[in-house]
Amino acid sequence: MKDFSYITSSSPEFIENMYKEFVKNPENVDTELKKFFEGFDFAIGNGLAEKNGTTRAAGSSTLATPGTDWRKEIAVYRLILGYRNKGHLLADTNPIKKRKDRGANLDLPFFGLSEEDLDNEYEAGSLIGLGTTPLRNILSHLKKCYAGHVGIEFKYISDQKKVDWLTNEMEKKFTNPLPLEQKKRILEKLNEGVMFEKFLHTKYVGQKRFSLEGGETTIPALDAIINKGAELEVKEVVIGMAHRGRLNVLANILGKTYEQIFSEFEGTGEINQTMGSGDVKYHLGYGSVIEAANGEKVHLKLMPNPSHLEAVDPVVLGFARSSANILHNERYESVLPILIHGDAALAGQGVVYELLQMSKLNGYYTGGTIHFVINNQIGFTTDFSDARSSDYCTSLAAIVQSPVLHVNGDDPEAVVKCAEIAMRYRNEFHADVFIDMVCYRKHGHNEGDDPKFTQPTMYALIDKHPNPREVYIKYLLDKGEEDTKELAKEMEKKFWDDLQDRLDEVKQHPLPYTYQDPELQWKSLRKATALDFEKSPDTAISGEHFKTIFDALMKIPDGFTPLRKVAKLLQDKVKLLETEQKVDWATGELMAFGSLLLDGSDVRMSGQDVGRGTFSSRHAVLRDEVTDAAYNRLSGLPGSTAKFRIYNSLLSEYAVLGFEYGFALATPNVLVVWEAQFGDFANGAQTLIDQFITSAEQKWNRMDGLVMLLPHGFEGQGPEHSSARIERFLQSCAELNIVVTNITTAANYFHALRRQLKWPFRKPLINFAPKANLRHPGSYSLKEEFTNGRFREVIDDAFADDPVTVKTVLFCSGKIYFDLAEKQVKDNRKDVAVIRMEQLYPLPKKQLDDLYAKYKNAVWYWVQEEPLNMGAASFLQMNLKDINYGIIGRKPSAAPASGFMKVHKAEQEEIINTAFSM
């Protein structure tokens, strides 16, 4: 808040003269005083115009009443600013106990006012829409707007349009009473929310359900958001939330029937074809189509998610972005993401910070997210005083200047008003907004847990506290008009009648569901079988398509001046094809992308520095040397209407990988690629990998075709830039859940990318990508390898002539192949065959068995550059039982690699020499 002490210490005559000067020439007045006079003048002028039934001309000025006490007027203005900025610190938002004193300093003396001034009239009342009025009225209005059951936090917002919009909402609209029909709707949704919990508590005693009791106002809040969204042309809502309240939201927002939920409680649930199944009931997703209050149909989706609380957040946003791209012509406002947080998780989980930093970025924008916090004031057993250092669990909203509406969960009308404000704000500014609904958790972390072990005082209060429905009914009976009192009595009877119907298991009718186009595409796919991985589908392209794509990649548009280095790189690529009929790695990748575009499929790629490529190889996006303009090399592909979208991401792995996974989850017909800057950076996204990428198909019946590119290879760059941790992914491999490759040639990489969309199913692909070998001539491929064939899971030796004379077979994967092949050729070792395993999982057993029979006179060794406790060694020992082989690699190590180049070279030489001395 601005310091106006220098103004209030000035004489009234001085301020009067300054005001007259402002009316004549505003630029001659101090900046802060000018801002005050502008607001003061505008408010008074508008007030007089309205009173006289006229329209105030823009830019006109209206003199204040003669004899205005400027010192007091400015003091009142400061009071107004004080409540706007810090009223939330006083707001009565906690339903079970008195709030902690956070030193708001909003008493009258702080502003140079006293109780003697309360009955004096002040023109500053015009600033909040009251006109000239006593201070008592001004103070009362400020408390209703900013320090009642709602406290709005927005003082950090620098955009004046947003500030003005929010102040107008709070000061001019918020205190308006709700119509009777809306009160009835609120009471109906509260009835449903409370009844659901009572029913389950009665029917399934002691079972975990992570109930919403204490926070049932969530149900009318979500209902209000969705209905207001429908009015504002939202067509689809994608929701992410953790356990608490999930079953209630499924039943009372998404319309999942009690019968369906009962079957899950009793362990007889069938897989839901819309959003999947196969996990505990409070992790499941669901989809439905509801009819909003205005008659519009809205698709609702609750995403499945694990116990890792906020892990679902980026998945929701990626899904929403993808759906907006595919179904709504990139009108992001048509798809509304709602993230429902717990207070402890919101404050404690770093992925939320990453997510907020993404919210305004070009590659990750979704038109604004509504964050709804079910603030139970506790995390498992941890008090909020131990759960965060910030005043609020929502304090991180300030980093992207998102407003926060703190609201008392026992006042459903206030909560619903906040929900509607949030939805309108999102529609107006296409930005994130937070609702922090302060409530409580009726039971322990789950229904079998006794919360009094750790919070005896708090739970003594909760035990005596009526639920939000009871609080609202009492409010209507005590303070309502006659019609609202009748409503309360009517709804009370209906509540108990409906509850008895549920106990008698009167069946609901499931909502009809209309599948969207991407969902129909998913339904047209099938589950993979082991036979599918014995031979890859044909993924070659025609010579005509090859030429079209290659020429488009190498063409520089007129008027564009690339860097000389880049121009030479492109010339060298053209020359390589002309003279040797070969294509390098980076071109092979872009050829794959281009071929999919010609097939009609979009391609999306993101990651740190992916436009250029970390190792200066990709150059998918060029920069003009003079203007700095960007040029996407696949943007002008003739004959293609599909889009290649490539985005340099923020320095995040967890949230960005989650976003891309969610994007791919929304559609099977877009190739979605995420590249780590270095492979081990994927460590930062391990939660997402474990909980979604490697297990979601088994848990939730959800396929996903995301491609992860993880640069991998030991080059003497130290432990942090060598290993992408192949062993971790292979350890997670089972039931055909993912595909793991370590590819060595441009053409094989090309076919692997195309195979992702040619399979009649979808699998995440984790490819351990080369670094130094991006420019290795051995990784280049002949043109004919693109126009013929398919992905090769295993590549046989091409140097040893006679398999009968081969005494040693070295089979390996990835970069070390080139070191072994170089030694083989240099020493002319025809008695040694070097075989490449391009795909590690699913393990190509039949092809290996055939080679084992071919080289029946040889001794086999698995050779890897990783330490023996890492890499693929242990995976092969467990899964490759039909071949007898030894293992050669670095000795077991705690860190992946040495940080000293000399040590690295010595170790690498030892591996190669050992392999050829066997």
Long-range contacts (C-beta under 8 A, 24 or more apart in sequence): 1-78, 1-81, 1-82, 1-85, 1-86, 1-155, 2-32, 2-81, 4-32, 4-36, 4-74, 4-77, 4-78, 7-32, 7-33, 7-36, 7-74, 8-71, 8-74, 8-75, 8-78, 8-112, 10-71, 12-68, 12-69, 12-70, 12-71, 15-70, 15-71, 15-74, 16-68, 16-70, 19-63, 19-64, 19-70, 20-63, 23-61, 23-63, 36-74, 36-77, 39-77, 39-127, 40-64, 40-73, 40-77, 40-123, 40-124, 40-126, 40-127, 43-126, 43-127, 43-129, 44-123, 44-126, 46-126, 47-126, 47-131, 47-132, 51-131, 64-123, 65-123, 65-132, 68-123, 71-112, 72-112, 72-113, 72-117, 72-120, 72-122, 73-122, 73-123, 73-124, 74-124, 75-111, 75-112, 75-113, 76-111, 76-113, 76-122, 76-124, 76-125, 76-135, 76-138, 77-124, 77-127, 78-111, 79-106, 79-108, 79-111, 79-113, 79-138, 79-139, 79-142, 80-124, 80-127, 80-128, 80-138, 80-142, 82-106, 82-110, 82-111, 83-142, 83-143, 83-145, 83-146, 83-147, 84-146, 84-155, 84-167, 85-155, 86-155, 87-142, 87-143, 87-145, 87-146, 87-147, 87-151, 87-152, 88-146, 88-147, 88-151, 88-152, 88-153, 88-404, 88-406, 89-151, 89-391, 90-143, 90-146, 90-147, 90-151, 91-146, 91-147, 91-148, 91-149, 91-150, 91-151, 91-406, 91-408, 92-147, 92-148, 92-149, 92-408, 93-149, 93-150, 93-151, 93-406, 93-407, 93-408, 93-436, 93-438, 94-377, 94-408, 94-438, 95-408, 95-409, 95-410, 95-438, 95-439, 95-440, 95-465, 95-471, 96-377, 96-440, 96-458, 96-461, 96-462, 96-465, 97-458, 97-461, 102-391, 106-147, 108-139, 128-171, 129-171, 129-172, 141-171, 141-175, 144-174, 144-175, 145-170, 145-171, 145-174, 145-175, 146-170, 148-414, 149-407, 149-408, 149-410, 149-411, 149-414, 150-174, 150-405, 150-406, 150-407, 150-408, 150-414, 150-417, 150-418, 151-405, 151-406, 151-407, 152-403, 152-404, 152-405, 152-406, 153-392, 153-394, 153-397, 153-403, 153-404, 153-405, 153-406, 154-403, 154-404, 156-398, 156-401, 157-401, 157-403, 158-401, 159-401, 159-429, 161-429, 162-401, 162-403, 162-425, 162-429, 162-431, 165-425, 165-428, 165-429, 166-403, 166-425, 169-421, 169-424, 169-425, 174-417, 174-421, 178-413, 178-416, 178-417, 180-483, 180-484, 180-487, 182-416, 183-413, 183-476, 183-484, 183-487, 184-487, 184-491, 185-220, 185-223, 185-293, 186-220, 186-412, 186-413, 186-416, 186-472, 187-469, 187-472, 187-473, 187-476, 187-487, 187-488, 187-491, 188-491, 189-219, 189-220, 189-223, 189-252, 190-216, 190-217, 190-219, 190-220, 190-412, 190-468, 190-469, 190-472, 191-469, 191-491, 191-494, 191-495, 191-498, 192-219, 192-251, 192-252, 193-217, 193-218, 193-219, 193-220, 193-248, 193-252, 193-469, 194-467, 194-468, 194-469, 194-495, 195-495, 195-498, 195-499, 195-502, 196-247, 196-248, 196-251, 196-252, 197-248, 198-499, 199-258, 199-499, 199-502, 199-503, 200-247, 200-265, 201-447, 202-503, 203-262, 203-503, 204-265, 206-447, 206-448, 207-265, 207-447, 208-282, 208-446, 208-447, 208-448, 209-247, 209-281, 209-282, 209-446, 209-447, 210-243, 210-244, 210-245, 210-246, 210-247, 210-282, 210-445, 210-446, 211-244, 211-245, 211-248, 211-442, 211-443, 211-447, 212-244, 212-245, 212-248, 212-249, 212-374, 213-441, 213-442, 213-443, 213-467, 214-376, 214-409, 214-439, 214-440, 214-441, 214-442, 214-462, 214-465, 214-467, 214-468, 215-244, 215-245, 215-374, 215-376, 215-409, 215-437, 215-439, 215-440, 215-441, 215-468, 216-248, 216-467, 216-468, 216-469, 217-409, 217-410, 217-411, 217-412, 217-415, 217-437, 217-439, 217-468, 218-245, 218-248, 218-249, 218-340, 218-372, 218-374, 218-437, 219-248, 219-249, 219-252, 219-253, 220-412, 220-415, 220-416, 220-419, 221-372, 221-412, 221-415, 221-416, 221-418, 221-419, 221-435, 221-437, 222-249, 222-253, 222-338, 222-372, 222-419, 223-253, 224-416, 224-419, 224-420, 224-423, 225-336, 225-338, 225-370, 225-372, 225-419, 225-420, 225-422, 225-423, 226-253, 226-290, 226-292, 226-298, 226-300, 227-292, 227-293, 227-294, 228-419, 228-420, 228-423, 228-424, 229-292, 229-298, 229-336, 229-423, 230-292, 230-293, 230-294, 230-296, 230-298, 231-292, 231-294, 232-333, 232-423, 232-424, 232-427, 233-333, 233-334, 234-298, 234-333, 234-334, 234-335, 234-336, 235-298, 235-299, 235-327, 235-328, 235-334, 235-335, 236-298, 236-299, 236-300, 236-301, 236-320, 236-323, 236-327, 236-328, 236-334, 236-335, 236-336, 237-298, 237-299, 237-300, 237-301, 237-335, 237-336, 237-337, 237-338, 238-301, 238-303, 238-316, 238-319, 238-320, 238-323, 238-335, 238-336, 238-337, 238-338, 239-300, 239-301, 239-302, 239-303, 239-316, 239-337, 239-338, 239-339, 239-340, 240-302, 240-303, 240-305, 240-312, 240-313, 240-315, 240-316, 240-337, 240-338, 240-339, 240-340, 241-302, 241-305, 241-312, 241-339, 241-340, 241-341, 242-305, 242-307, 242-309, 242-310, 242-312, 242-340, 242-341, 242-342, 242-345, 243-282, 243-283, 243-307, 244-342, 244-374, 244-376, 244-441, 245-340, 245-374, 246-282, 246-284, 246-302, 247-281, 247-282, 249-302, 249-340, 250-284, 250-286, 250-302, 253-300, 254-286, 254-287, 254-288, 254-290, 254-300, 254-302, 255-288, 255-290, 255-510, 255-511, 256-286, 256-288, 256-510, 257-507, 257-508, 257-509, 257-510, 258-502, 258-505, 258-507, 258-508, 259-505, 259-507, 259-508, 260-510, 262-505, 271-701, 272-701, 273-523, 274-513, 274-515, 274-519, 275-301, 275-302, 275-303, 275-304, 275-700, 275-702, 276-304, 276-696, 276-699, 276-700, 276-701, 276-702, 277-700, 277-701, 278-698, 278-699, 278-700, 278-701, 279-304, 279-306, 279-699, 279-700, 283-307, 283-699, 283-700, 284-700, 285-700, 285-702, 287-513, 287-519, 288-511, 288-513, 289-511, 289-512, 289-513, 289-514, 290-511, 297-514, 299-516, 303-662, 304-696, 304-699, 304-700, 304-702, 305-691, 306-691, 306-692, 306-699, 308-687, 308-691, 309-342, 309-345, 309-349, 310-341, 310-345, 310-346, 310-349, 310-351, 310-352, 311-351, 311-658, 311-687, 311-688, 311-691, 311-692, 312-658, 313-339, 313-351, 313-352, 313-355, 313-655, 313-658, 314-351, 314-354, 314-355, 314-358, 314-654, 314-655, 314-656, 314-657, 314-658, 314-659, 314-661, 314-662, 314-688, 315-658, 315-659, 315-661, 315-662, 315-665, 315-688, 315-692, 316-662, 317-355, 317-358, 317-364, 317-366, 317-369, 317-659, 317-662, 318-658, 318-659, 318-660, 318-661, 318-662, 318-663, 318-664, 318-665, 318-666, 319-662, 319-663, 319-665, 319-666, 320-366, 320-662, 321-364, 321-365, 321-366, 321-659, 321-662, 321-663, 322-662, 322-663, 322-664, 322-665, 322-666, 322-667, 322-670, 323-516, 323-518, 323-666, 323-667, 324-366, 324-367, 325-602, 326-517, 326-518, 326-666, 326-667, 326-670, 327-516, 327-517, 327-518, 332-365, 332-366, 332-367, 332-430, 333-367, 333-368, 333-426, 333-427, 333-430, 334-367, 335-366, 335-367, 336-367, 336-370, 336-423, 336-426, 337-366, 337-369, 337-370, 338-369, 338-370, 338-371, 338-372, 339-369, 339-370, 339-371, 339-372, 340-372, 340-373, 340-374, 341-371, 341-372, 341-373, 341-374, 341-393, 342-373, 342-374, 342-375, 342-376, 342-379, 343-373, 343-374, 343-375, 343-376, 343-377, 343-378, 343-379, 343-384, 343-387, 343-393, 343-436, 344-376, 344-378, 344-379, 344-380, 344-382, 344-384, 344-387, 344-388, 344-393, 345-379, 346-371, 346-373, 346-393, 346-394, 346-396, 347-387, 347-388, 347-390, 347-393, 347-395, 347-396, 348-379, 348-387, 348-388, 350-654, 351-654, 351-655, 351-658, 351-687, 352-396, 353-396, 353-399, 354-650, 354-652, 354-654, 354-655, 354-656, 355-655, 356-396, 356-397, 356-399, 356-400, 356-402, 356-432, 357-399, 357-400, 357-650, 357-652, 357-655, 358-650, 358-652, 358-655, 358-656, 358-659, 359-400, 359-431, 359-432, 360-400, 360-431, 361-647, 361-649, 361-650, 362-647, 363-606, 363-645, 363-647, 363-648, 363-649, 364-647, 364-649, 364-656, 364-659, 367-426, 367-430, 368-425, 368-426, 368-429, 368-430, 368-431, 368-432, 368-433, 369-426, 369-432, 370-422, 370-423, 370-426, 370-432, 370-433, 370-435, 371-397, 371-402, 371-432, 371-433, 371-434, 371-435, 372-419, 372-434, 372-435, 372-437, 373-434, 373-435, 373-436, 373-437, 374-437, 374-439, 375-409, 375-436, 375-437, 375-438, 375-439, 376-439, 376-440, 376-441, 377-438, 377-439, 377-440, 377-441, 377-458, 378-441, 378-451, 378-455, 378-458, 380-445, 381-444, 381-445, 381-451, 381-453, 381-454, 381-455, 383-455, 383-458, 392-436, 393-436, 394-434, 394-436, 397-432, 397-434, 400-431, 400-432, 402-431, 402-432, 402-433, 402-434, 403-433, 403-434, 404-433, 404-434, 404-435, 404-436, 405-433, 405-434, 405-435, 405-436, 406-436, 406-438, 407-435, 407-436, 407-437, 407-438, 408-438, 409-437, 409-438, 409-439, 409-440, 409-468, 410-439, 410-468, 410-471, 410-472, 411-471, 412-468, 412-472, 413-472, 439-468, 440-465, 442-467, 469-495, 518-666, 518-667, 518-668, 518-669, 521-667, 521-668, 521-669, 522-668, 522-703, 525-668, 525-703, 525-760, 525-761, 525-762, 526-760, 526-761, 527-761, 528-736, 528-759, 528-761, 528-763, 529-736, 530-736, 530-842, 532-759, 532-760, 532-761, 533-736, 533-793, 533-842, 533-844, 534-844, 534-846, 534-847, 535-790, 536-751, 536-755, 536-790, 536-791, 536-792, 536-793, 537-755, 537-758, 537-759, 537-790, 538-758, 538-789, 538-790, 539-750, 539-751, 539-754, 539-755, 539-758, 539-789, 539-790, 539-791, 540-751, 540-786, 540-787, 540-788, 540-789, 540-790, 541-595, 541-598, 541-754, 541-786, 541-787, 542-787, 543-787, 545-595, 545-598, 546-591, 546-783, 546-786, 546-787, 548-594, 548-598, 548-637, 548-638, 548-639, 549-590, 549-591, 549-594, 549-595, 549-598, 549-637, 550-577, 550-583, 550-587, 550-591, 552-594, 552-633, 552-634, 552-636, 552-637, 552-638, 553-587, 553-590, 553-591, 553-594, 553-633, 553-634, 555-636, 556-622, 556-631, 557-631, 557-636, 560-622, 560-624, 560-629, 560-631, 561-624, 561-625, 561-626, 561-627, 562-622, 562-623, 562-624, 562-625, 562-631, 563-622, 563-623, 563-625, 564-625, 566-619, 566-622, 569-619, 576-780, 577-783, 580-780, 581-782, 581-783, 581-784, 582-780, 582-781, 582-782, 582-783, 583-746, 583-747, 583-780, 583-781, 583-782, 583-783, 583-786, 584-746, 584-774, 584-775, 584-779, 584-780, 585-617, 585-746, 585-749, 585-770, 585-773, 585-774, 585-775, 585-779, 585-780, 586-613, 586-617, 586-618, 586-619, 586-774, 587-746, 588-746, 588-747, 588-749, 588-750, 588-781, 588-786, 589-618, 589-746, 589-749, 589-750, 589-753, 590-618, 590-620, 590-633, 590-634, 591-750, 591-786, 592-749, 592-750, 592-751, 592-753, 592-754, 593-634, 593-644, 593-671, 593-753, 594-634, 594-637, 594-640, 594-644, 595-750, 595-754, 596-642, 596-671, 596-753, 596-754, 596-757, 597-634, 597-637, 597-640, 597-642, 597-643, 597-644, 598-637, 598-639, 598-640, 598-642, 599-642, 599-757, 600-640, 600-641, 600-642, 601-642, 601-669, 601-670, 601-671, 601-757, 602-642, 602-643, 602-644, 602-645, 602-669, 602-670, 602-671, 603-634, 603-642, 603-643, 603-644, 603-645, 603-670, 603-671, 603-672, 603-673, 604-645, 604-646, 604-647, 604-660, 604-663, 604-670, 604-671, 604-672, 604-673, 605-644, 605-645, 605-646, 605-647, 605-672, 605-673, 605-674, 605-675, 606-646, 606-647, 606-648, 606-649, 606-656, 606-659, 606-660, 606-673, 606-674, 606-675, 607-648, 607-649, 607-656, 607-673, 607-674, 607-675, 607-676, 607-677, 607-709, 608-648, 608-649, 608-651, 608-675, 608-676, 608-677, 608-681, 609-648, 609-677, 610-646, 610-647, 610-648, 610-649, 610-675, 611-646, 611-647, 611-648, 614-675, 614-677, 614-678, 614-711, 615-711, 615-771, 615-774, 617-774, 617-775, 620-644, 620-646, 621-646, 652-684, 653-681, 653-682, 653-683, 653-684, 653-685, 654-684, 654-685, 654-687, 654-688, 656-685, 657-682, 657-685, 657-688, 657-689, 657-708, 658-685, 658-688, 658-692, 660-706, 661-688, 661-692, 661-693, 661-704, 661-706, 664-704, 664-705, 664-706, 664-762, 665-702, 665-704, 668-703, 668-705, 668-757, 668-762, 669-757, 671-705, 671-707, 671-753, 671-756, 671-757, 672-705, 672-706, 672-707, 673-706, 673-707, 673-709, 673-753, 674-706, 674-707, 674-708, 674-709, 675-708, 675-709, 675-710, 675-711, 675-769, 676-708, 676-709, 676-710, 676-711, 676-724, 677-711, 678-711, 678-720, 678-721, 678-724, 679-710, 679-711, 679-712, 679-723, 679-724, 679-725, 679-768, 679-769, 680-720, 680-721, 680-722, 680-723, 680-724, 680-725, 680-896, 682-708, 682-710, 682-724, 682-725, 683-725, 686-728, 689-729, 689-732, 690-732, 693-738, 693-764, 694-729, 694-732, 694-733, 694-737, 694-738, 694-764, 695-732, 695-737, 697-737, 698-735, 698-737, 703-761, 703-762, 703-763, 704-762, 704-763, 704-764, 705-756, 705-757, 705-762, 705-763, 705-764, 705-765, 706-764, 706-765, 707-753, 707-756, 707-764, 707-765, 707-767, 708-764, 708-765, 708-766, 708-767, 709-767, 709-769, 710-766, 710-767, 710-768, 710-769, 711-768, 711-769, 711-770, 711-771, 712-742, 712-768, 712-769, 712-770, 712-771, 712-814, 712-815, 713-770, 713-771, 713-772, 713-773, 713-814, 713-815, 713-865, 714-815, 714-865, 714-866, 714-897, 714-904, 714-908, 715-771, 715-772, 715-904, 716-897, 716-898, 716-900, 716-901, 716-904, 716-905, 717-897, 718-897, 718-898, 718-899, 719-895, 719-896, 719-897, 719-898, 719-899, 722-896, 722-897, 723-866, 723-870, 723-896, 723-897, 724-768, 725-870, 725-896, 726-768, 726-840, 726-866, 726-870, 726-871, 726-872, 727-866, 727-869, 727-870, 727-871, 727-872, 727-874, 727-875, 729-766, 729-841, 730-840, 730-841, 730-872, 730-874, 730-875, 731-874, 731-875, 733-841, 733-842, 733-875, 736-763, 736-842, 737-763, 737-764, 738-763, 738-764, 738-765, 738-766, 738-841, 739-763, 739-764, 739-765, 739-766, 739-839, 739-841, 739-842, 740-766, 740-767, 740-768, 740-839, 740-840, 740-841, 741-765, 741-766, 741-767, 741-768, 741-838, 741-839, 741-840, 742-767, 742-768, 742-813, 742-814, 742-837, 742-838, 742-840, 743-767, 743-768, 743-769, 743-770, 743-814, 743-838, 744-770, 744-773, 744-778, 744-779, 744-795, 744-814, 744-815, 744-817, 744-818, 744-836, 744-838, 745-778, 745-779, 745-780, 745-781, 745-785, 745-795, 746-779, 746-780, 746-781, 747-781, 747-782, 747-785, 747-786, 747-789, 748-781, 748-791, 748-792, 748-795, 748-838, 750-781, 750-786, 751-789, 751-790, 751-791, 751-792, 752-791, 755-790, 755-791, 768-813, 768-814, 770-814, 770-815, 771-815, 772-815, 773-815, 773-818, 776-818, 778-818, 778-821, 779-818, 791-838, 791-839, 792-838, 793-837, 793-838, 793-839, 793-844, 793-847, 794-835, 794-836, 794-837, 794-838, 794-839, 794-844, 794-847, 794-848, 794-851, 795-835, 795-836, 795-838, 796-833, 796-835, 796-851, 796-854, 797-833, 797-834, 797-835, 799-824, 799-825, 799-830, 799-833, 799-834, 800-830, 800-831, 800-832, 800-833, 801-830, 802-830, 803-833, 803-854, 803-855, 803-857, 804-857, 805-830, 805-831, 805-857, 806-830, 806-831, 806-832, 806-833, 806-855, 806-857, 806-858, 807-831, 807-832, 807-857, 807-858, 807-859, 808-832, 808-833, 808-858, 808-859, 808-860, 808-861, 808-915, 808-916, 808-918, 809-833, 809-834, 809-835, 809-851, 809-855, 809-858, 809-859, 809-860, 809-861, 810-834, 810-835, 810-861, 810-863, 810-915, 811-835, 811-836, 811-837, 811-848, 811-860, 811-861, 811-862, 811-863, 811-885, 812-836, 812-837, 812-862, 812-863, 812-864, 813-837, 813-838, 813-840, 813-864, 813-872, 815-865, 816-863, 816-864, 816-865, 816-911, 819-865, 819-908, 819-911, 819-912, 820-863, 820-912, 820-915, 823-912, 823-915, 823-916, 824-916, 827-916, 829-916, 832-916, 833-858, 837-872, 840-872, 840-875, 841-875, 843-879, 843-880, 845-880, 845-882, 848-880, 848-882, 848-883, 849-882, 849-883, 852-882, 852-883, 859-886, 859-918, 860-884, 860-885, 860-886, 861-885, 861-886, 861-887, 861-888, 861-915, 861-918, 862-886, 862-887, 862-888, 863-888, 863-889, 863-911, 863-915, 864-888, 864-889, 865-889, 865-890, 865-908, 865-911, 866-890, 866-896, 867-891, 867-892, 867-893, 867-896, 868-892, 869-893, 870-896, 886-918, 888-914, 888-915, 888-918
